[in-house]
Amino acid sequence: MEGAGFDPAFIPGLTAPVSGEPEDVRRDEAEKDAEEPSTADDTAAEVAAEAEVAVDAVEADAGDADEADDEAPVEGPVFEASDRRAKIVADHKGVRLSLDDQACEFRWDEVGAVETETGRFGKRFTVTVHTPDRRWYPIEIEASSRSRFAEWESALDEVLDAYFDDGEPEAATEPEPESESEPDAKSDDAETDADDARDADEKADEKADKADGKAEEKAEEKADEKAGKKTDEDATARAE
């Protein structure tokens, strides 16, 4: 029997009747109900943990692959110069500069030009990396002696020749096609030569005519002089 006789808090119509099951049974059911959500939470946590482990494994594999690529020997020139504070490395990857705890790296497609400079005095070797956006990044290396400058210049030139593309393709020497106007040009040249020859002949004729005229004038003048002398002589003879 269930009712107010067994449960003083029982109110008909408002309070649900108390189950007749033993208290231990009710406690076990409550514990099972409480354990079911925790089991679901544990399963979700395990799935998330497994996913994190998988992601970490993928990242580790990628990192190992990158390290393997970095450690793999690459045939080609390499330039490296450093002192107690600064360092520069140029190889197939690009140019890397570091000074104390600061560092920067440029791929070859990010490099617009590389300039070197040496002081007239001292042992500082300056390398300046120019980027296409008109920025420049200089770094100074203290050489052990000035004789290292030529060695560094040569090594850096080898790297630049091997990996750096300055965007100026070599001009290929191609034979110039013969233009269609060459025959016309030749005919024009022939006509010009003919005209020049005519002008030369005309000038020669003019010179010859002038020479003939001058000769005639001189002959006439001489004849006149002779005739004048004879006339004077005749007049003198008559006067005598």
GIJO-V401820 format. One record per helix or strand of 2 or more residues. SS is the DSSP state (H for helix, E for strand). FROM is the first residue (numbers start at 0). LEN is the number of residues. If there is no record, write none. Layout:
ss = (SS | SS)
from = (FROM | FROM)
len = (LEN | LEN)
This chain:
ss = (H | E | E | E | E | H | E | E | E | H | H)
from = (22 | 78 | 85 | 93 | 101 | 107 | 112 | 123 | 135 | 147 | 181)
len = (49 | 4 | 5 | 6 | 6 | 3 | 6 | 7 | 7 | 16 | 58)
